[in-house]
Amino acid sequence: MTWSKWFVAPALTSIFFLLGVLTLYWFMTNKIIQYLERRHKHVNVPKVRTIIGLIYMTLLLLITQTSVNGTPDRWVFTNFEIFAIAFVSYFLMLQIRLWQLLAATVIFMLINGSLFDWLPWAFAIVYIGFYFTLKQVRHHQHHTWRDLSDYAITTLGFSTILWGITTIRFRLPLATAGWEILFSFLLLIIMYFYVDSLFDSASTLARLTYTTNFDDLTQVRNYFAFKNDFNDSFHDAQAQHESLTLMLFDIDHFKHVNDTYGHLAGDYVLHNVAALITQQLAAIDPDLRLYRTGGEEFTIIFNHFTTDQARTHVDAIAQAVKDNHFHHSGQDIEISLSVGVTQLKVSDENQLDLYRRADQNLYFSKRNGRDRVTIA
């Protein structure tokens, strides 16, 4: 197997081409998702995968079809066209409207010069029907093997019709059409298992990532996530000479809550305080994150905020918790916060210097009556 000699059967080449297309898509989306997450963006993973998948498949279809336009071999990428529509409809579940598909069809026909030929229109109508039918099949999933049989029957049926139209249009031998239908079905089944395994792996990884980075009770990020994010924020702020403010706070007399009302009440308070503050942070800046860094201790990293800029928000958070009505098992529970806040200084050699100063301010608040904010 060299640059000039390639002794591999076309069927085997096509299978590796298919797997390569899927693997490259998966690689690109994972890299883009990782990049966005490193930039502290809130990533909607399914949406990112969908957008990239649509662009990726559209470009591949245009490139492959353009490469054979005007030749007797314009039919050779029919299986890839079938594979592409199955991928975007069944696996990505793209929400494409009928008029959008029709517009794309007209543009595609203008490119390959088949706008006024009835057979390409017949192909297009079946192709669009294939898209909407597969979406319905995916929408009504029930059981693993039942799902596979529904997918297999649908793809085989539409592949047969599409190859029938292609056979008439390009006057292909029936034997060729038969083999292509069988091979199309093989490709679609391989895609089913391969893509399904990719998504299962991604789902498992997402669950592991969530467990590693999120607190199960409060649903906010945990100490492990805080260490990683704080390290990145600290070094980015130093390198770019940006402002960075750290807010540490404790729920006052939390042991008293547990001892008086029970541990279920304590869990209720933790969960609802976290939910209340998370909602406030989303209104201030979607990139702000709340971390549970101890039993009743939480932390907020204010990237690009000075203490003067963060002060209003810090006070509002503490006041909102104090004003909120926490009610559990017929009992009203009054909650307040002790808060310590500081910002990055030129003299800070590492993130521990910044964290220690915020922690000292927090304990100053606790030693001086609690229910107060200390900023220094």
N, C-alpha and C positions, 0 to 999 in steps of 0.2 A: 504494500500500500504506500504509494509515493505521490508526489505532486502530479506526475504525468500518467501513472497507472493506478487504476482503482478497480480491483476485482471483488466487488461486493454486489450481491443481488439487489435490484431496485427495491424489493419489498423490505429487505433488512435495512437498507439506507433510509427508507421512509419512516420506519419505526424509530430509528435513532434520531432522525430529523424531528419527528413529533416530540420525543422525549427531550431533545435539546431545546426546542421552542418552549416547552413547559418549564424546564429547569431554568432557562434564562429569565423567563418571566418571574419565577419565584425568587431567583437571586436578586433581580432588580428591585422588586417590591420590598424585599427584606432589607436591602441596603437603604432604600429611601425611607422606610419606616424607622430604621435605626438612626438615620441622620436627623429626622424630625424629632425623635425622642431625645437625642442628645442636645438639640436646640431648645429643649424644655417646652416643646409644643404638645398640645393635647391632640393625640393622633387617633382619628377614627379609622382603625385598621381595615375593616371591610370596605369603607369608602375609598381608601387609598388603593387597595387591591383592585377594586372595580374600575376606577378611573384609568389606572395604568394598564389594566387588561384591555379596556376598550381601545385606547390609543395604540397599544402594542399590536393587537390583532388587526386593526384597521390598516396600520402601516404595512404589516406583513402581507395582507391581502392585496393592497395596491402594488407593492413591490413585486410580488410573485406574478400577479396577473399582467402587469406592464411588461415583465420580462418575456412573455410569450405572445403578446399582442401581435397580430398580423402574421402569425405562423400557423401551420396546420396542427400544432400541438397546443392550441389554446385550451384544450380540455384537461390537460395533465394535472392542473391544480384543483380539480373538482373535489377530490377527497380532502384537500386542505380547507377549502371553502366550507365543506360539511363539518369538518372538525372545528373550525373557528366559530360557527354559529352555535354548535353544541356547547362549546366552552363558555361563551359569553351568556348564553341563556340558562343552561342547566347548572353550571358551576359558579359563575359570577352573579347570576340572576339580575342582569342589568335591566333597569326600568326604561326601555326604549319604546317610544310610542310608534304607532303605525305610520303616521305621517313622516316621522324621522327616518324610518326604514325605507319608505318610498322615495324620499329625497336622496338618501344614500344610494339607492338602486339606480335612480336616474343619473346621478353623477358618475357612478361606476360604468353605466352603459355608454355615457358620453365619452369616457376615457377609452373604452375598447371598441367604440363605433358600432354598437349593436342596439341602439335605441329604437329603431324602427323594424326590428325583427321580432316576430311573435314568439318564437321558441325561447329566447332569453327572458321574455316577459313571463312565460309559463314557468320557467325555472325560478324566476324571482318570486312569483306568487307562492309556489310550493316552499321556497326557501324561507319566506316570511312566515308561512304557516308552520313550518318546522320550528322556528324560533318561539312562537306563542304556544305551540303544543308542548314543547319541552319545558317551558316555564310552568305550565299547568301540571305536568308530570312531577316536577320538582316540588311544587307547592303542595301536592297531595302525597307526600312520602309517608310510608307506614312502617315497613319492616325492611331490614337489610336486603334479604333475597328478593322480596317483593319489589323493592325499589329498583334493584338491578334488572329484574325481568321487565318491568314497565319501561325502563330506560332502553333496554336492548330491543324490545319490540318496536318502540317508537322510532329509534334511530335506524333500525333495519328497514322499516317501512318507508320512511322518508328518503333514506339513501337509495333505495330501489327506484322510487319515483324520480328522484333527481338524476340518477344515472340513466334511467330510461329516456328522459328528455335529452340528456347529453348525447346518448347513443344515436337518437334520431337526428339531432342537430349536426353532429360531426360524422354521421354514417359509420359508426364504429362496428366492428364485428360483434355478434352477440356473445361469443366466447370471451372477448375482451371485457365487455360490459359485465358479464357474470363474475369474472375474476375480480374486477374493480369493486363490485358490490360486496363481495366477500371480504376483500381487503379493507374496504371502508368500514365494514362492521368490526373487523379485527382491531383497527386503529381506535375506533370509538370505545370498544371494550377495554383496551389497554389504557386509554385516557381515563376511563371511569375509575379503574383501580389505582392508577398512578396519582391522579389529582385528588382522589378521595384520601389516599394515604398522606399526601402533602397537607391537606387541610386538617386531617386528624392530628398530624404531628404539630401543626401550628396551634391547634386548639390545646393540645397537651402542654406545649411550651408556654402558651398564654396563661394557662392555669397555674403552672409552676412559677412563672414570673409574677403573677398576681399574689400567690401565696408568699413568695419571697419578699415582695415589696409593700404589701398592704396588711394592715391590721384587720383581723377578721371581725372583731366586735364593732369598731367604729367605721370601718370601710375607708379609712384615710391611710396615707402612706405611713410606714413604720420607721423604726430607728435605722434599719439597714438602708432603706431608700434615702433617708435624711443624710446619712454619712456620705453616700455617693453624690447626692445633689449638692450638698453643702460644700464638699470638696471642689466640685466643678464650678459652682458659683463663686467661691472664694478666689480661685485661680483666674477665672475669667475677669472678675472685677479688678484684681490686681494688674493683670496684663493689659486691660483696656482702660484702666483708670476710671472705672465706673463706681457708682455708689452701691453699697450693699448694707442692708439693715437686717438685724436678726431679732426676732421676738420670741421669748420663752415665757410660758405661763403655766401655772398650776391651778387646779380647781381647789378653792379654799375648803379646808376642813372635810376633805373627801373621806377620810377614815370615819369621821363622825356620821357621814351619810350612810356608809356601809353598816356601821354598828347600830345606828338608830332605825334605819328603814330596811336593811337587808342588802345582800349583795346583788340581787336582781334590780333593786332600785339604783344601786351604784352603776351597774351596767347600763341601765336606762339613761342615767345622767351623762355618762361618758358618750354614749351613742348620740344623744340629742344635742349635747354641746357641740360635738364634732359636726353634726349635720347643720346646725345653725351657723357656725362659723364658716363652713365650706360654702354655704349659700351666700354669705356676705362677701367672701373672697371672690367668688365668681362675678359678683356685681362690681367689685373694685377693679379687678384685673384677672382675666381668665388664666393667666400663667402663674398666679399665686397658688401655693400649695400648703395644705395643713399636714403636719406630721404628728403622730403620737409617738413620743420619744421616751416615755416612761409610763408608770401606772396611771397617774392622773396628770402627767406633764405633756404639754404639746409645744410645738415649735412652728413658726412661720418664717420663711426666707423671703424677704422683700428685695428681690433683684431690682437694681436701678432706682432704689428709693434711698434718700437720706432720712435721718431720724425726723427731721422737720416735716418732710413729705409724708412719712408714715404715721406721724403722731395722731393725726385726725382719725385715720383708719384704726389704729390701735385702741384709741379711746372709745371709738364706736363699737368695736368688737367686745370690749370689756363691759360696756354699758348695755349692749344688747343681751349678753348672757345674764347680767344682773336683773334686767327688766323682764326677761322671759319667765313664763309660768311653767315650771316643771312640776308635773302632777303624776304621781304613780301610786297605784293601789289605794286611791282615796286620800293620799297624803300630798300636801303641797311642800315642795322642797325648794328652799332658797339657795341660789348658787351665785358665787362671785369668783373673780379671778385675781390672782396676784401675778403681776407682769413685770418682766425685765426686758429692756430694749437697749440696743446699742448699734453703732454702725462701724463699718470698716475704717481703720485708721492707717496712716502711712507707716506707723511704727509696728503694726501687726506683722509678725514674721510668718505665722501660719494660722490656720483656721481655729486652732485651739485658743489662741489669744483672744480672738473675737468671741468665741463661744463662752470662755471663762468669764469675760466681762459681762456678757448678757446674763449668765448664771448668777453672778454676784449681785447684779441689779434685781434679779428675781428674788433672791433671798433677802435683800434689803427690804423689798415690798412685804415679804412674809414676816420679817422681824418687826416691822413697823405698822402693825395693825391689819395687814392683808387688805384685800379689796382695793388695791391701788396699783398705779403704773409708775415704774421708775425708769427714767431714760437718762443715760449718761454715756 
